[in-house]
Amino acid sequence: MSGIAVDVRGIPEVKEALGKLEGPAAKRMLQLATKEGGKVLKKTVQAEAPRRTGKLRRSVSARTVRRDRPGTVIAPRPKVAFYRHFVIQGTGQPGPTKPNPFVSRGFDRGQAAAMAALEKVVDDYLESL
């Protein structure tokens, strides 16, 4: 499975405000922010997924992981579409299936919108303090 990490940089005001928050409040806000960004990315990855049967597209999920370090994983679920890696990486065998990196394309297309959703959650949370 392809792993993509997003590192937020270049937003000094947000970094300064996050530095003021401590403990569970900051952690919860980051969980909500990454969840909202993950929802946006899930939609763009699903839009890029092949539509032959629709099973691969429906298998794309956004899961929140690790409560101690908030984050979201967007990927096709292996039990629903076991053949996902053949589509993403290709087969390379006789009569090869060419790679279709729809997860990477979806991430590239939705990155700006996901960052906007993430920033909106952070701004809303900081305004409520």
Secondary structure, 3 states (H helix, E strand, C coil): CCCCCCCCCCCHHHHHHHHHCCHHHHHHHHHHHHHHHHHHHHHHHHHHCCCCCCHHHHHEEEEEECCCCCEEEEEECCCCCCCHHHHHHCCCCCCCCCCCCHHHHHHHHHHHHHHHHHHHHHHHHHHCC
